[in-house]
Amino acid sequence: MAAPVNAAPPAAAAPQRATLASAQSAQISAARKARQKQRAGKAVAYAYKQIGDPYRYGATGPGSWDCSGLAGGAWRKAGVKLPRTTQQIYKAVGHKVSWKGAVKGDLLFFYSGKSHMGVYAGKGYMIHAPSSGKRVKKIKLNGYYKRNFTGGVRPGY
């Protein structure tokens, strides 16, 4: 069957559609970025308030936390529901981030199997629930954490 004579070549229409889609995407993206940044600020503020609470394996607060419970609780206060465990959170959040690309509110993962995580507080610091017998604290991310970093995610989009 022959192509219709009046049909516009597909290549001619594609650049216009791509430009329109890009413009719409940029507008939506800016709004989503602003909303995500606001949520990240709320999550970090909540994590700060938990400093000093005891670590307890499997705890999701309030009052005691494990690492993923703290991250999930902080983002829940910001209006974002996350799965329960470190591995589930990493898989569920689609926006992955690098060590150098981390911004306030990102969730950083450590060790093989992504078995530990914390909430990036900005300026090289993280808030996390470290381990049994310890308390939630803010720490400076040093070479040890950089060597053991296995990924990061940015919730809230």
C-alpha positions in Angstrom: 0.0 0.0 0.0 1.4 3.4 -0.9 1.8 6.2 1.6 -0.6 9.1 1.4 0.6 12.0 -0.8 -0.3 14.7 1.7 1.4 13.2 4.7 4.1 15.3 6.3 7.4 13.6 6.7 7.7 12.3 10.3 11.1 14.0 10.8 9.7 17.5 10.3 7.1 17.1 13.1 9.5 15.4 15.5 11.7 18.5 16.4 8.6 20.6 17.2 7.2 17.9 19.5 10.6 17.4 21.1 11.0 21.2 21.8 7.4 21.4 23.2 8.0 18.3 25.4 11.3 19.7 26.6 9.7 23.1 27.6 6.9 21.3 29.4 9.3 19.0 31.1 11.5 21.9 32.3 8.4 23.6 33.8 7.3 20.5 35.6 10.9 19.6 36.6 11.4 23.0 38.2 8.2 22.6 40.2 9.0 19.1 41.2 12.6 20.1 42.2 11.2 22.9 44.4 8.8 20.5 46.1 11.5 17.9 46.5 13.9 20.5 48.1 11.2 21.6 50.5 10.4 18.0 51.5 14.2 17.3 51.9 14.5 20.3 54.3 11.6 18.9 56.4 13.1 15.4 56.5 16.5 16.7 57.6 14.9 19.0 60.3 13.1 15.9 61.6 16.2 13.8 61.6 18.0 16.5 63.6 15.3 16.4 66.3 16.0 12.6 66.7 19.7 13.2 67.6 20.3 11.5 71.0 17.6 8.9 70.6 18.8 5.3 71.2 19.4 2.8 68.4 17.3 -0.2 68.5 17.3 -2.9 65.8 14.0 -2.8 63.8 12.8 0.4 65.5 10.9 2.9 63.5 10.4 5.6 66.2 9.4 7.6 67.9 11.9 7.3 70.7 14.3 4.7 69.2 15.5 4.0 65.7 17.5 1.8 63.4 19.1 3.3 60.3 16.3 2.7 57.8 13.7 3.5 60.4 15.2 6.9 61.0 15.4 7.7 57.3 11.8 6.4 56.7 10.5 8.4 59.7 12.2 11.6 58.5 10.8 11.3 55.0 7.4 10.3 56.3 7.3 13.6 58.3 8.0 15.3 55.0 5.1 13.5 53.3 6.9 10.7 51.5 6.3 7.1 52.3 9.4 4.8 51.9 9.7 1.0 52.3 11.0 -0.5 55.5 14.6 -1.8 54.8 17.7 -0.2 53.4 17.7 -2.5 50.3 14.0 -1.9 49.7 14.4 1.9 50.0 17.4 1.9 47.5 15.4 -0.2 45.0 12.2 1.8 45.3 13.6 5.3 44.9 14.3 5.9 41.2 16.5 9.0 41.5 20.0 7.7 42.2 22.8 10.1 43.3 26.6 9.9 43.5 28.8 10.7 46.4 29.7 14.1 44.9 26.2 14.7 43.7 24.6 14.4 47.2 22.5 17.2 48.5 20.7 17.9 51.7 18.0 15.2 52.4 19.5 12.5 50.1 19.8 9.0 51.6 23.3 7.6 51.5 24.0 3.8 51.6 27.1 2.0 52.9 28.7 -1.5 52.8 28.0 -4.5 50.6 24.3 -5.2 50.4 23.6 -1.6 51.3 23.2 -2.7 54.9 23.5 0.8 56.5 22.2 4.2 55.5 21.9 7.8 56.8 20.3 11.1 55.9 22.7 13.6 54.3 22.5 16.8 56.3 24.6 18.9 53.8 28.2 20.3 54.1 29.7 16.8 54.5 27.6 15.6 57.4 25.1 12.8 57.8 22.6 11.9 60.5 22.3 8.2 61.2 21.4 5.6 63.8 24.7 3.8 64.0 24.4 0.5 65.9 23.3 -1.3 69.1 24.3 0.6 72.2 24.7 3.9 70.4 22.5 6.9 69.8 21.4 8.8 66.7 24.1 11.3 65.8 25.4 13.7 63.2 28.8 12.7 61.9 31.3 14.1 59.5 31.6 12.0 56.4 35.2 11.0 56.2 37.4 8.7 54.1 36.0 5.6 55.8 32.5 6.4 54.7 33.6 7.4 51.2 35.4 4.0 50.9 32.3 2.2 52.0 29.7 4.2 50.1 27.6 2.0 47.8 25.0 4.4 46.5 22.6 7.2 47.2 19.0 8.1 46.4 16.9 11.3 46.4 13.4 10.7 47.6 10.5 13.1 47.3 10.0 13.5 43.5 
